[in-house]
Amino acid sequence: MTLSDAQSAETQPLINIETAVIGVLGGTGEQGRGLATRLTGAGLKVIIGSRTAERATDVAREIGESVRGMSNEDTAKASDIVIVAVPWDGHRELLASLATALSGKIVVDCVNPLGFDKGGAFGLNVPEGSAAQQAQTVLPDSTVVAAFHHISAKLLLDQDIVSLSGDVLVVGDDRTATDAIQALAGKIPGMRGVYAGKLRNAGQVEAFTANLISMNRRYKGHAGVHITDID
């Protein structure tokens, strides 16, 4: 892993969120499409990626004229910050195929490795420790940050909800990169980016999604996360 705890917190160049191009791999799925919709609504430049450019272009048109649709590979190449919102089953394979295109970029992993059985959702064991750590292993020349795990896709896609409510836990080893993603999270109305530790802590953040799913099933809601007593 290229970026270790011992490295400088200033290894990633400063990024202006207002002018950065945000790519969303898996942008045609509910979570990716929801994030793309909210970030576009905040005035950011967004590209959604899919396995086929045609599918991505169709969904981009549904979101708005300012959104572009491309293949996942072209999205990775054309973006400054890339959000990974793909199914867990294809996570490693896709990122490995895009390692060159993602070199030198901030990669935001919001994938939750979860299983489901009669007892409900549960976190899966990942050999690297988490999806985000797997991403960093597969992408040694990228700066991986974990974020956006706990926002309901249904809320993101509900255009009747102007402002959401909650916090986005941001986990990573590079201070400049985590600051940038906190700022990105804050562009979604009602949301706040909160630094939540080093990348080694991503596993418990990802797995907590299983608890939220259990809450939502019991209480028929769309529970998120709100951290108290910090500015």
C-alpha positions in Angstrom: 0.0 0.0 0.0 1.6 3.2 -1.2 0.0 5.6 1.3 0.8 4.6 4.9 0.1 6.2 8.2 3.7 7.3 8.4 3.4 9.3 5.2 2.9 13.1 5.0 -0.7 14.3 5.3 -0.1 16.6 2.4 0.7 14.1 -0.4 -2.4 14.7 -2.4 -2.5 18.0 -4.3 -5.1 20.5 -3.3 -8.4 20.2 -5.2 -11.0 22.9 -5.7 -14.3 21.0 -5.3 -16.1 23.8 -7.2 -14.2 23.2 -10.4 -13.4 19.5 -10.0 -15.0 16.9 -12.3 -16.7 14.2 -10.2 -17.0 10.8 -11.8 -19.3 8.1 -10.4 -18.5 4.5 -11.4 -21.7 2.5 -11.3 -23.6 5.7 -11.8 -26.6 4.0 -13.2 -27.4 2.1 -10.0 -29.6 3.7 -7.3 -26.8 4.8 -5.0 -24.6 6.2 -7.8 -27.5 7.8 -9.6 -28.6 9.4 -6.3 -25.2 10.9 -5.5 -24.8 12.1 -9.1 -28.2 13.8 -8.9 -27.5 15.6 -5.6 -24.0 16.7 -6.6 -25.3 17.9 -10.0 -28.0 19.8 -8.2 -25.3 21.5 -6.1 -23.8 22.9 -9.3 -20.8 20.4 -9.6 -19.5 18.9 -12.8 -20.5 15.2 -12.8 -19.9 12.2 -15.1 -21.7 9.0 -14.6 -20.1 5.7 -15.7 -21.5 2.4 -16.6 -20.4 -0.8 -18.3 -21.7 0.7 -21.5 -21.5 4.4 -22.5 -25.0 4.1 -24.0 -26.6 3.1 -20.7 -24.7 5.9 -18.9 -25.8 8.5 -21.5 -29.4 7.5 -21.1 -29.4 7.8 -17.3 -27.4 11.1 -17.6 -30.1 12.6 -19.7 -32.7 11.7 -17.1 -30.7 13.5 -14.4 -30.1 16.7 -16.4 -28.4 18.3 -19.3 -25.3 19.2 -17.4 -24.5 15.5 -16.6 -22.4 13.4 -19.0 -22.5 9.7 -19.4 -19.5 7.5 -20.4 -18.1 4.1 -20.0 -16.6 3.4 -16.6 -13.1 3.6 -18.1 -13.7 6.9 -19.8 -15.3 8.2 -16.6 -12.2 7.3 -14.7 -9.9 9.0 -17.2 -12.0 12.2 -17.4 -12.6 12.8 -13.7 -10.6 14.4 -10.9 -12.4 12.6 -8.1 -14.0 9.2 -8.7 -16.7 7.7 -6.5 -17.0 3.9 -6.6 -20.7 2.9 -6.3 -20.6 -0.6 -7.9 -21.9 -3.9 -6.5 -19.5 -5.6 -4.1 -19.3 -8.7 -6.3 -17.6 -6.8 -9.1 -15.6 -4.4 -6.9 -12.1 -5.8 -7.2 -12.3 -6.8 -10.8 -13.5 -3.4 -12.0 -10.9 -1.4 -10.0 -8.1 -3.6 -11.1 -9.1 -3.0 -14.7 -9.0 0.8 -14.1 -5.8 1.0 -12.1 -4.0 3.0 -14.8 -6.9 5.4 -15.5 -7.3 6.1 -11.7 -3.6 6.7 -11.1 -2.9 9.9 -9.2 -6.6 10.5 -8.4 -8.7 10.5 -5.3 -11.0 7.4 -5.3 -14.0 7.5 -3.0 -15.2 4.0 -2.1 -18.8 3.8 -0.8 -19.2 0.1 -1.4 -20.6 -1.9 1.5 -19.6 -5.7 1.5 -22.8 -7.1 2.9 -24.5 -10.5 3.0 -28.2 -11.3 3.6 -30.0 -14.3 5.1 -33.1 -15.0 7.1 -31.6 -13.0 10.0 -31.2 -9.9 7.8 -28.1 -8.0 6.6 -24.6 -8.7 8.0 -21.1 -7.5 7.2 -18.9 -9.8 5.1 -15.3 -10.6 6.0 -13.0 -9.0 3.5 -9.4 -10.3 3.4 -7.9 -6.8 3.2 -10.1 -5.6 6.0 -12.7 -3.6 4.1 -13.8 -2.7 0.6 -11.8 0.6 0.8 -8.6 -1.2 1.9 -9.1 -3.7 -1.0 -9.4 -0.7 -3.3 -6.2 0.8 -2.0 -4.4 -2.5 -2.4 -5.7 -2.8 -6.0 -5.0 0.9 -6.7 -1.5 1.6 -5.2 -1.1 4.8 -7.2 -4.5 6.3 -6.2 -5.5 7.9 -2.9 -8.5 6.0 -1.5 -11.0 7.6 0.8 -14.1 5.8 2.2 -17.3 7.8 2.4 -21.0 8.0 1.5 -21.9 4.6 3.0 -24.9 5.6 5.0 -27.1 7.9 2.9 -30.3 6.2 1.7 -30.5 6.0 -2.1 -34.3 6.5 -1.8 -33.7 9.8 -0.1 -31.1 10.9 -2.6 -33.4 10.2 -5.5 -36.5 11.8 -3.9 -36.7 15.2 -5.6 -39.4 16.3 -3.2 -36.8 16.3 -0.5 -34.8 19.5 -1.0 -32.5 19.0 2.0 -31.3 15.8 3.6 -30.2 15.5 7.2 -27.1 13.7 8.6 -23.4 13.2 8.5 -21.1 11.5 6.0 -18.3 9.6 7.8 -15.0 10.2 5.9 -12.2 7.7 6.4 -8.7 7.9 4.9 -5.0 8.3 5.4 -4.4 11.5 3.5 -5.4 14.7 5.2 -5.8 16.8 2.0 -7.9 14.1 0.4 -10.2 13.6 3.4 -10.6 17.3 3.7 -11.6 17.5 0.0 -14.2 14.7 0.4 -15.6 16.3 3.6 -16.1 19.4 1.4 -17.7 17.3 -1.3 -20.1 15.8 1.2 -21.0 19.2 2.4 -22.2 20.2 -1.1 -25.2 17.9 -0.6 -27.8 20.1 1.1 -28.3 19.1 4.8 -25.3 16.9 4.9 -21.9 17.3 6.6 -18.6 15.5 6.1 -17.0 14.3 9.3 -13.5 12.8 9.5 -13.8 9.4 11.2 -10.3 8.0 11.2 -7.7 6.2 9.2 -8.5 3.9 6.3 -7.9 0.9 8.6 -11.2 1.9 10.3 -13.2 1.6 7.1 -14.4 -1.9 7.9 -16.6 -0.9 10.8 -18.0 2.0 8.9 -19.0 -0.2 6.0 -20.4 -3.0 8.3 -22.5 -0.5 10.2 -24.7 -0.2 7.1 -26.1 -3.6 8.1 -27.3 -2.1 11.4 -29.0 0.8 9.5 -30.8 -1.7 7.2 -32.1 -3.5 10.3 -33.3 -0.2 11.8 -35.0 0.7 8.6 -36.8 -2.6 8.3 -38.0 -2.4 11.9 -39.0 1.2 11.9 -40.0 1.6 8.3 -37.7 4.5 7.8 -34.5 5.6 6.1 -32.1 6.0 9.0 -28.8 7.7 8.6 -25.9 8.9 10.9 -25.6 12.1 12.9 -22.6 12.8 15.1 -23.1 14.9 18.1 -21.0 17.4 20.0 -18.6 18.4 17.2 -18.4 21.6 15.2 
